[in-house]
Amino acid sequence: MEVRMEEQNVGAFGPLEFSHPSENVYSYSFRSEVAHCLFCSDMFKLPEERTYFSTHLFVHHQFEIADMEMIANMSKYCNYWRSRFLAEPPNKICSRMLIDAKGDGTCVNILVLGKFIPEDKKLREDLHNKQMMWVLTQKINEREDKNFSRKCLLCRLQFKGCRADYLSHLSRLHNMQLGQPENLVFIDDLLNCIETRLESLHCLFCNKLFKNQTVLKEHMRKKQHKKINPKDTEFDKFYIINYLEMGKNWRQVKNEPDDDDDDDELSNAENSDRRVSVGNWSDWEEDEDKVENPVVCLFCERSSSFDEIQSHMNNAHGFDFTRISVDMDFYHQVKLVNYVRRQVYMGHCPYCDKILPNRRELLEHMSMESHFIVPQMQLWDQPEYFFPTYENDSFLCHLNDHQDDMAELHLSKKMEEDCHIGSC
């Protein structure tokens, strides 16, 4: 995967910056998707006009599409059924329902396409197989595509490579948890949908509206809302589990009793374990074996607890941060860490500023030239390095102000000497 910085404004950048609509170079399917009515020439822009589309179908055609939010590509969906209805009457495919539309007891007989149909088992299986083939084909194409290119949602990194690396970047460096790549599908549309929400100043998790991007990013960081809300059905279409059984999403699958619940040989504990396993299909929960808020090495991609990373940097890179920082105050430590982070990220040697093509050659250069040392102070003692290079850089949370500790210890000893406690 190739990662590069934009050439503009590379001097300093914030840890969480959303791109503006004028900077966007992608065509967002969620903003421009047009769906044709299944029976007439009217067209609707989705998702903005979803309510108008549903109302139009109901009022003018006595027709309803169930679980519309689960349809990943509404335009293709409508085109398929328009052509299908030309060859076969809708009443042979869809179910009929009586709906009290006005609430006065007057029922309307309508056709329903979606969750409640078709009643014919063979047709239902055929439709489900076609849907799964479509989803799996899309998944295979996304996995094998190495020409994916997109700017990071939260920083100015420009990615070119595969989607799994992009999602890994969001997870590891920005703590944005969208799920495992193997469980996602229609990833481009998922990222478009997220970016649309963030640009409209809505929180990704709670959907609250904020007055500007600064307040929004602070809210998402403090509340740990850089993740998708499992109750938000708008995102269900991007998770493969919701396509495993026709007409059922992961919530319904999770709440279904196991087939062997009535088996007396199974203990309650075993049943509980199976339910937990089904619950984990949703991919909302994090791996319990992972270190909470892992710290990333300043030079390589190794991540672990702060103590283990300090030991790793000392053993693998010869960079004893504890010894180096003992004479620095807190703010100098912050600036040094942010300077090293940014230099390594840009492919520059922190000591001599030599540019290397990739991380491996950079580390080889620093090792051969013995450049795993603190650079000259004028290079990193700059105001711009008060700002973190990466959002949620856990390394910064573990810095201590050694000088304040030493001053407090010195003051304590001086007070004991001046007080002469116990003397006459």
N, C-alpha and C positions, 0 to 999 in steps of 0.2 A: 504494500500500500504506500502511495506517495502522499506526503503531507507537506503543504507549503503555506507560507504566510502571504497574505496580500501585500503588494508592494506599497500600498498607501498606508501612512500612519503606523509604521512598524516600531516607532520609538517607544510608545507606551500604550497599553490597552487594558481595559477593565476585564475582570474575571467573568462577567456575565453581561453580554451585550447582544441584544436582538437586532437582526438586520431589519432595515426599513423597506417598505414596499418598493421604493425607487431603486434600491440596490438589488432587488430580487431578479434573478435571471431564469427562474424555473416557471414552467406552466403548471399551475395548481389545478388539478382535476376537481378538487372540492369547490373551487371558486367558479369554474367555467363549465361544469358538467350540465348538459342540456338533455332533458328526457322528453320524448314524444309521448303523447297520450296513446294508449293502446288501441283506441277506437276512432280517433279523429286527428285532425292536423294540428291541434294546439300543442305548444311546447312550453316547458317550465324549466327554470334555472334552479338547480339543486346545489346545496341543501337549503338555500334561502327560501325557496317557494315550495317546500315539501308539503306544507299545510294546504296551500292553494291547489297543489296537484291532487292530494287526497280528496279534498272537497269537490274538485271538478269531476273526478271519477265517480264519486258517490252521487252527486246531484244530477249529472248529465247522463251517466251510463249505468247507475245502480250497480257499481262495482267497487271492490275494495282490495287493496294489496296488504296482506297481513305482514307484520314484522318488517316493515319497510326499512327500518334502521339497520337490519342485518344484511341488506343487499349492498355488496361492495361496489358494484358498478351499475348504477341505476340506468344509465343510457343503454348499455348493452342488454340489460335485463328487459327493458321495454321493447327494444328492437326485436329481441328473440320472440317475445310473446305476441307482438304485432304480426309477425310473419306466421307464427304458429296458429293464431286465431283466424288467419285467412284460409288456412287449410282445414281447420277443425273448429267447430262451434265451441265457444267458451263454456256453455252449459254441460258439455261432455267432459270437461277437464276440471272445472271449478266446483266448489261446494256452494250450496244455497243456504242462506241464513236469514232469519227474521230479526230485524233490528228495530227497536223503538227509537227512531231518530229524534222525534220531538218531545219525547217523555210524556206523552198524553195517552199512551196505550195503543196508538196507531202504529202498526208494524209495517216495515218496508221489506220486501223480498229482494235481496241482493245476492250477487255472486261474489265469492271470496277466493282470491288467489293467494296462496302462501301457506301459513302454518297449519291450517285446518284441512288442507287438501293436498293431493287428490285422495279420494277414498279408495280408489283402485290400488291394491298393494303393488302390482307389477309396475304400474305407471309411477307410483311413488318411489319405488326402488330405482327405476330408470332415471327419473329426475335427480335423485340423490347421487347416483353414480356419475351423471354428467356434471353435476355441481362439484363433486370431489375431484374429478379429472381436471376441471377448469382450475380449481384452487391449487392442486398439486403441480400442475403444469406451470402456473404462475410462480409457485414456490421454487421449483427447480430452476426456472429462468433467473430468478433473483439470486439464488445461491451460486450459479455458475457465471453470472455476469461480473466481469472484472473491470468494467469501464464505468462503474458508478462514480459520479462526481457531484459533490454538494458542499456548500459551506456549513460549518457546524452551527447548530441552533443557538449555542450559548457563547461562542467565542469566534474569533476571526480565522480559525483554521479552515483551509480548503482541502477537502479529501478527494482522492482519486484512487479507486481500488475496488473493494467489495463492501457490501452493506454491513456485514458482521463486524468488520473493524470499526466502522462508523458508530455502530451501536455500542461497541466496547469502549470507545472513546467517551461517549456520553455517560456511560455507567461509571467508568473508573475515574475520570478527571472532573466530571461535573455532577456525579452522583444522581444522574437522571436514570431512573429504573423503568425501562419499557418492557422488560421481559427478555428471555433467551431468544437469540436470532432464529433458532430452529423451530420455535413456536409461533413465529410471526409470519404474516403474509401481507401482500400489498404494502410493503414497507414505505415506498415512496409516498403513497397517499397518506399513510400514518404520519410521516414527518411533515407533510404539507398541512395536515389537519392540526398538528401540534403547533406549527409555526403560525398558522392563522389565528389560533386562540391566543398565543403569546403576543402577537402583534396587535391584537384587539385589547390588550391589557387585562386579560382574564387569567386567573390562576389555573394551571393545568389540572390540579387535583380538586379544588373546592369551587372553581369557576367564579370566584368573586372578582368584581371589577375594581381596578385600582387607577389612580389618577395619572401615574406615569410609570415608566419602566423601572426606575430606581426603586420605587416603593414596592412594585411587583416582585422584583428579584429578591429584595430583602425578605419579603413575606414568604416566598417559596423556599428560601434558604433556611430561615429560622423555624418555619413550620414543617420543614422536610416534605414539601409538597411538590418536589420535582419528580413526580411519578403520576401514573394514570390511576384514577379512582376506579376500582372494580365495579362500582355501582353505576358508572357512566356507560350506558349502553351504546353510545355513539362510537365507542372504540371496539365493540365486540367483533365487528367484521374483520379486524386485523389479527385475530387469534384463531389458529387452526382448530382448536378444540370446539369452537362454535359451529364447525361444519361437519363434525363427526356423525351427528345424527340429525336427520332432517326435522326442522321445526323445533329444535331444542338447543338452548345455549348452555354455557358451562354451569350456570346457577341451577338449572333444572337437573342437569346430570349429577351435580354434587348432592342435591337433595333427594335423589332417587334411592330407595332402599336397595341393598345388595340382594342378588338372587338367592343367596344362601343364608339369608337372615333367619329362616325358619329351621335351619339345620341345627339340631340339638348338639351336634358334635363341635360346633364353633363356639368359642367363648366370647364373652362380651368384649374382652380386650382385643381379640382378633378382629371383630367387627369394627371396633373403633379405629384400629390401625388401617383398615381398608377404606373407611370413610375419609380419614386424613389423607390417604394416598390419592383418592379421587379429588379431594379438595385441592391438592397440590397441582392438579392438571391446569388450573386456572393461571398459573405462572405469576400470581401476584406476590407470593411470599418469597423472601430472600433465603439464600442458602445459610443455614444455621452454623455451618462450619466456617464461614467466612469471618475474618476479623472485623469487628465493628469499627467503622471509620478507619480503614487501614492507611498507614503512612507509606508514601511512595519515595523510593530512593531519589536523591538529587540528581543522579547521573544515569541510572538505568531504570527499567520498568519493574524492578523488584518491589513488592509491597508486603508489609507485615506490620507488627506493632512497632512503636517508636524505638523501644530498646533494641529490638532485633534489627531494625534498619540502621541504627547507629553502629551496631556491631558489624553489620554487613558492609557499610561504607568504610569502616576502619580496616576490615580484613580484605575486602575485594578491591577497594579503590585507594586504600592508604589515606583516607580522609577522616581524621579523628575530630568530628564536629564538637564533641564535648570539650576537648582540650583547646580547640581553636576559638570557641565562643566564650571561654571562661573570663576573658578580659573585655568582652563586649557587653554593652547594655542591650536591653530588649530591642530597641529600634534598629540598632546596627545589625543585630542578628536577623531581623525581619528583612532588611534591605539586602543583606548578603544572600539569604535563601532565595529571595525573589529574583535577584540578579543571576544567580547560578541557574535557576529554573528557566529563565527566559533565554539565556545564552545556549543552554543545552537544547532547548526546544527549537531554536532557530538554527542549530547545527554549528554554533560558534564555540570555540574553546573558551571557557571562562577566563583563562589566564592570559593567553596571547591573542585571542580573538580570531584565530585562524578558522576559515570556513571549511567544513568537511561535508561530503555528500549525504552521509547517513549516520545514524547513532553508533553503529558498530565501528566505523572508521574513526569517529570522534573519540570513542573510548580508547581505541588502540593508540591514537595520537597522544592523548593525555597520559596514557600509561608509559609510552616510550619516551616522552619528553619530561616525565615527572611533573606534570601540570595539575595534579590533584592537590593543589595548594591554594591558599587564599590569594586572590588577585590584589593588585594595588588598590588602595582604599578609594582613590579618586574615581575609579571605574564604577564601583557599586554604591558608594555613599552619595546617592542622588535621590531627590524627592520622589521621582517616578517609581522607585522600587519600594515605596511604602505600600503600593498596591499589589496584591497577589497576582501572579501569572496565571494560576489555575484556581478556579472556584473550589471552595471547600478543601483547600490544601491543609490536610491534617497535620503536616509537619509544623506549621506555624502555631498550632494550638499547644504544642509541647515546649515552646521556647520559654526559658526562664531568664529573669533579670538578675544575673549573678552579682552585678555591682550593687544593686539595692540590697541583696542578701548580705553582702560583705559589709556594706555601710551600716545595716541594722545590727550585725554582729559586733562591729567595732563600737557603735554607740552603746550597746548593752554592756560591753566590757568596761567602757569608760565610766558609765553610770555606777557600776559596782565599785570601781576604784575610788570615785569621788564621794560616794556615800559613806564608805567606811562602816559598813553595817557591823554592829557588835562591839565597836570600840568605845572607850569611855570618854 
